[in-house]
Amino acid sequence: MPTSQEPIEAVSQRLDKFLSEQLSYASSLGPEAEMLTRSGASALRGGKRLRARFCLTGFRAVDEAGDDRHDAALAVATSLEIFHAAALVHDDLVDNSDTRRGQPAAHRALQKAHRAAGWTGDSDSFGRSGAILLGDLLVAWSDDLLEDGLALSPATAAAARRAYARMRRDVTIGQFLDVAEESAYTVYPDDTHADRALRVASYKSARYSIQQPLLIGAALAGADDAQRDALGRFGHDVGMAFQLRDDVLGVFGDTAVTGKPVGDDLREGKRTVLVAYAREALSDVERARIDALLGDPGLDAAQIADLQRVITGTGALDRLEQLISAYARAADDALDGAPLRAEAVDELRTLAHAATQRTA
C-alpha cells in the first residue's frame, strides 16, 4: 500500500487514466466538447493533493485488511481531488480571481479561448458561463470516480456516501456564508465578527479540506465510533489551522510561492478572522478607513502594504498565529491514545504539520 509520500503519484496516475477516457469520449462530440474537457484537465493540474492524502491516511489509520480495498480508497481519494477542482473553479468565478496556481483561472482561460477562436459575442460572458458548466462537469466526474470506489459491502459504501454527501453540503453552505459575510458583516456587532469568520472557516474549509476526507477514508475501512471521533476531532482542528494559515497567506503570502497576487484577500474583501481581529483593535475612524479599502479590486501595491502594516500593528497577526498554534496542539492531543494504527498516526502528525506551517 502506498505510504504518505506516494499518494500524489498514485492519484496523478489514476487521474491521468480517467482524463484520458474523458478526452477520448469528448473528442467524438466535437472540438467544443473537447475544449471543455481539456479545461477540466487543466483545472486538475498541480496542487498538494491534500484531500487525497488525508483520505488515504484516514483509510490506513483504520484498515486492518491489507491491500484488498486499496484500489477502492484510491478511486475515492482521487474523486475528492476532482471535487476540489470543481470548488476552485466556482470559487475563482465568485471571487472574480484572475489566477489559480500561477495560471489563468478557468473562466479567464475560457475567455481567452473564445477570443482566440474568433467566435462572436462577449468573451467575458462566455468564460463565466463556461466556468459554471465546467465546475458542474467536474462534480459529475467526481461522482463517477466515487462510485468506482464504492464496489464494497453495502454498509461500507453507504457510510462513505453519507460522509461524502455531508462534505458536499457543508462546503456549499460554507461558500455561501463566505460570500454573504462580505455584505452581512455591517449589521452585526464588531465583537461578533471573529466568531462569524470562524464559522465560515469551519464550513468552507476545515470540514471539507481535512475532516471529511479523513472520515471518508475511515468509512471505507469500516471505522467504529471511537475511531471516527478521534479522526473527526483531529481533522476539524487541523482544518481550522489550515484555513487560518490560508488567511495569513491571503494577505502576506509571496506571489511567487502562492501563485496568487499578494494581498488578494484584501482586494476581494474577505472578512477573515485576521481582519476581524485587526478591526477590533482599531478606532472607529481607522476602522472606517480600512473598511473603505477592503474589497476594492483596484488596490495598488502601496495600499496593500499600508493595510498589511495596519493589520500587523494591531497585533492581529500575532493573535492569529497563537490561535493557529492552539488548534494544532488540540489536533495533536486528539490522537493521543486514539484507537488508530500507530504508523498512520505518525503520518497524520506529519501531514498536520505540513498543512499548518505551509507557505503556499
C-alpha positions in Angstrom: 0.0 0.0 0.0 1.4 3.4 -0.8 2.9 5.4 2.0 2.1 9.0 2.8 4.9 10.1 0.5 3.3 8.4 -2.5 -0.3 9.5 -2.9 0.5 12.4 -5.2 1.9 10.0 -7.8 -0.8 7.3 -7.3 -3.6 9.9 -7.5 -2.0 11.5 -10.5 -1.8 8.2 -12.3 -5.5 7.5 -11.5 -6.4 11.0 -12.7 -4.4 10.6 -15.9 -6.2 7.3 -16.7 -9.6 8.9 -16.0 -8.9 12.1 -18.0 -7.7 10.1 -21.0 -11.0 8.3 -21.0 -12.9 11.6 -20.8 -10.9 13.2 -23.6 -11.5 10.2 -25.8 -15.2 10.5 -25.2 -15.3 14.3 -25.7 -13.3 14.1 -28.9 -16.1 12.2 -30.5 -18.5 15.1 -29.7 -16.5 17.8 -31.5 -14.0 20.5 -30.7 -16.2 22.4 -28.3 -16.8 19.4 -26.1 -13.0 18.8 -26.2 -12.4 22.4 -25.2 -14.5 22.0 -22.0 -12.9 18.6 -21.2 -9.4 20.0 -21.7 -10.3 22.9 -19.4 -11.2 20.3 -16.8 -7.9 18.6 -17.2 -6.1 21.9 -16.8 -8.1 22.6 -13.6 -6.7 19.3 -12.2 -3.0 20.2 -12.7 -0.8 20.8 -9.7 -1.9 21.2 -6.2 -0.8 19.5 -3.0 -3.4 16.6 -3.2 -4.1 17.4 0.4 -7.6 15.9 0.4 -6.4 12.7 -1.2 -3.6 12.4 1.3 -5.9 12.8 4.3 -8.4 10.4 2.8 -5.8 7.7 2.2 -4.3 8.2 5.6 -7.7 8.0 7.3 -8.2 4.7 5.5 -4.8 3.4 6.6 -5.5 4.6 10.2 -8.3 2.1 10.4 -7.7 -0.6 7.8 -6.6 -4.0 9.0 -7.3 -5.9 5.8 -4.1 -5.0 3.9 -4.3 -4.1 0.3 -7.7 -5.7 -0.6 -9.5 -2.4 -0.6 -6.7 0.0 -1.5 -7.9 0.4 -5.1 -11.3 1.5 -3.9 -9.7 4.0 -1.5 -7.5 5.4 -4.3 -10.5 5.9 -6.5 -12.4 7.8 -3.8 -9.4 9.8 -2.8 -9.0 10.8 -6.5 -12.7 11.8 -6.7 -12.0 14.2 -3.8 -9.3 16.0 -5.8 -11.8 16.3 -8.7 -14.4 17.7 -6.4 -11.8 20.2 -5.1 -11.1 21.3 -8.6 -14.8 22.0 -9.1 -14.9 24.0 -6.0 -11.9 26.1 -7.0 -13.4 26.8 -10.5 -16.6 28.1 -8.9 -14.6 29.9 -6.1 -12.5 31.8 -8.6 -15.6 32.8 -10.5 -17.4 34.0 -7.4 -14.2 35.9 -6.3 -13.5 37.2 -9.8 -10.0 35.9 -9.4 -7.6 36.2 -12.4 -5.2 33.4 -11.5 -5.0 30.0 -9.8 -1.7 28.2 -9.1 0.1 30.8 -11.2 -2.1 30.2 -14.2 -5.2 31.9 -15.6 -8.3 30.9 -13.6 -10.7 28.7 -15.6 -13.1 31.5 -16.5 -10.2 33.7 -17.7 -8.8 30.8 -19.8 -12.1 30.2 -21.4 -12.5 33.9 -22.2 -9.1 33.7 -23.9 -10.1 30.6 -25.8 -13.3 32.3 -27.0 -11.3 35.3 -28.4 -8.6 33.1 -29.9 -11.3 31.0 -31.8 -12.7 34.2 -33.3 -16.2 33.4 -32.0 -18.9 36.1 -31.9 -20.4 37.5 -28.7 -19.0 38.6 -25.4 -15.9 36.6 -24.4 -16.3 37.5 -20.7 -19.8 36.2 -20.6 -18.7 33.1 -22.4 -15.9 32.5 -19.9 -18.2 32.9 -16.9 -20.9 30.6 -18.3 -18.3 28.1 -19.3 -16.8 28.0 -15.9 -20.1 27.4 -14.2 -20.6 24.4 -16.5 -17.0 23.3 -16.1 -17.5 23.2 -12.3 -20.7 21.1 -12.8 -18.8 18.7 -15.1 -16.1 18.3 -12.5 -18.7 17.5 -9.9 -20.1 14.8 -12.2 -16.6 13.4 -12.8 -16.0 13.2 -9.0 -19.3 11.3 -8.7 -18.1 8.9 -11.4 -14.9 8.1 -9.6 -16.6 7.9 -6.2 -18.9 5.2 -7.5 -15.9 3.4 -8.9 -14.5 3.2 -5.4 -17.7 2.0 -3.7 -17.9 -1.5 -5.0 -17.7 -2.6 -1.4 -20.2 -4.1 1.1 -23.5 -2.1 1.1 -22.9 -0.9 4.7 -19.4 0.4 4.0 -20.5 2.0 0.7 -23.4 3.7 2.5 -21.2 5.1 5.2 -18.8 6.5 2.7 -21.6 8.1 0.7 -23.0 9.7 3.8 -19.6 11.2 4.7 -19.1 12.4 1.1 -22.6 13.9 0.9 -22.0 15.7 4.2 -18.8 17.2 2.8 -20.6 18.5 -0.3 -23.4 20.1 1.7 -21.1 21.7 4.2 -18.7 23.3 1.7 -21.6 24.6 -0.4 -23.1 26.3 2.6 -19.7 27.5 3.7 -19.0 29.1 0.3 -22.3 31.0 0.6 -21.6 32.0 4.2 -18.3 33.4 2.9 -20.0 35.4 0.1 -22.7 36.6 2.5 -20.3 37.8 5.2 -18.7 40.3 2.8 -22.0 42.2 2.9 -23.7 40.9 6.1 -20.9 42.0 8.5 -22.3 45.5 8.5 -25.4 44.6 10.5 -23.6 42.6 13.2 -21.6 44.0 16.2 -17.9 44.2 15.6 -17.2 41.8 18.6 -19.0 39.0 16.8 -17.1 39.2 13.5 -14.3 36.8 14.6 -16.7 34.1 15.6 -18.6 34.5 12.4 -15.4 34.3 10.4 -14.5 31.1 12.4 -17.9 29.6 11.3 -17.0 30.3 7.7 -13.6 28.7 8.1 -15.2 25.6 9.6 -17.8 25.1 6.9 -16.0 26.4 3.9 -12.6 24.8 4.6 -11.9 22.8 7.7 -14.6 20.1 7.2 -14.2 19.9 3.5 -10.4 20.1 3.3 -9.4 17.7 6.1 -12.0 16.4 8.5 -14.4 14.9 5.9 -11.7 13.4 3.7 -10.3 11.7 6.8 -13.7 10.4 7.7 -14.5 9.2 4.2 -11.3 7.2 4.1 -12.0 5.8 7.6 -15.6 4.9 6.5 -14.1 2.9 3.6 -12.1 0.9 6.1 -15.1 0.3 8.4 -14.2 2.7 11.2 -16.0 2.4 14.6 -17.4 5.3 16.7 -14.2 5.8 18.7 -12.1 5.9 15.6 -14.5 8.4 13.9 -14.5 10.6 17.0 -10.7 10.8 17.2 -10.2 11.4 13.5 -13.1 13.9 13.4 -11.7 16.0 16.3 -8.2 15.9 14.8 -9.4 16.7 11.3 -11.5 19.6 12.3 -8.8 21.3 14.4 -6.1 20.7 11.7 -8.6 22.0 9.2 -9.2 25.2 11.2 -5.4 25.8 11.5 -5.1 25.1 7.8 -7.7 27.7 6.8 -6.3 30.3 9.2 -2.9 29.8 7.7 -4.5 30.3 4.3 -5.9 33.6 5.7 -2.4 34.7 6.6 -1.1 33.8 3.2 -4.0 35.6 1.5 -2.7 38.9 3.0 1.0 38.3 3.5 1.9 35.4 1.1 4.6 35.6 -1.5 3.1 35.6 -5.0 6.0 33.5 -6.4 5.1 30.8 -3.9 1.3 31.0 -3.6 0.6 31.7 -7.3 -1.9 34.4 -6.3 -1.3 38.2 -6.2 -0.1 39.5 -2.9 -3.0 40.8 -0.8 -5.6 39.2 -2.9 -7.9 38.5 0.0 -7.9 42.3 0.7 -8.9 43.1 -2.8 -11.7 40.5 -2.6 -12.9 42.0 0.7 -12.6 38.6 2.6 -13.9 39.1 6.2 -11.5 36.7 7.7 -10.6 36.2 11.4 -7.4 38.1 10.7 -9.4 41.1 9.5 -11.9 40.8 12.4 -9.0 40.8 15.0 -7.5 43.9 13.3 -10.8 45.8 13.3 -11.4 45.0 17.0 -8.2 46.9 17.9 -8.8 50.0 15.7 -10.6 53.3 16.5 -13.9 54.0 14.8 -12.2 56.4 12.4 -9.4 53.9 11.4 -11.9 51.1 11.2 -14.0 53.1 8.7 -10.9 53.8 6.6 -9.9 50.2 6.5 -13.5 49.1 5.6 -13.4 51.6 2.7 -10.3 49.9 1.3 -11.3 46.3 1.8 -12.9 44.8 -1.3 -11.5 47.3 -3.7 -10.2 45.3 -6.7 -8.0 48.2 -7.7 -5.9 48.3 -4.6 -2.3 49.1 -5.6 0.9 47.8 -4.0 1.2 50.8 -1.7 -2.3 50.4 -0.4 -1.8 46.7 0.2 1.4 47.5 2.1 -0.5 50.0 4.2 -3.2 47.5 5.1 -0.5 44.9 5.9 1.1 47.4 8.3 -2.2 48.3 10.0 -3.0 44.6 10.5 0.4 43.8 11.9 0.4 46.9 14.1 -2.8 45.9 15.8 -1.3 42.6 16.9 -3.9 40.7 14.9 -1.3 38.6 13.1 0.4 37.6 16.4 -3.1 36.8 17.8 -4.0 34.7 14.8 -0.7 32.8 15.0 -1.5 31.9 18.6 -4.9 30.6 17.5 -3.3 28.5 14.8 -0.9 27.0 17.3 -3.8 26.3 19.7 -5.7 24.4 17.0 -2.6 22.5 16.1 -2.0 21.4 19.7 -5.6 20.4 20.1 -5.4 18.3 17.0 -2.3 16.6 18.2 -3.9 15.9 21.6 -6.9 14.2 19.8 -4.5 11.5 18.5 -3.1 10.6 21.9 -4.3 7.2 22.9 -6.7 7.0 19.9 -7.5 3.5 18.6 -5.7 4.0 15.3 -2.8 2.3 13.7 0.4 3.7 15.0 2.1 4.2 11.7 -0.9 6.1 10.4 -0.9 8.4 13.5 2.7 9.3 12.7 1.6 10.1 9.1 -1.3 12.2 10.4 1.0 14.3 12.6 3.4 14.8 9.6 0.5 15.9 7.4 -0.8 18.2 10.1 2.5 20.0 10.4 2.7 20.4 6.6 -0.8 21.8 6.4 -0.4 24.3 9.2 3.1 25.5 8.6 3.0 25.9 4.9 3.9 28.9 2.7 1.6 28.1 -0.2 
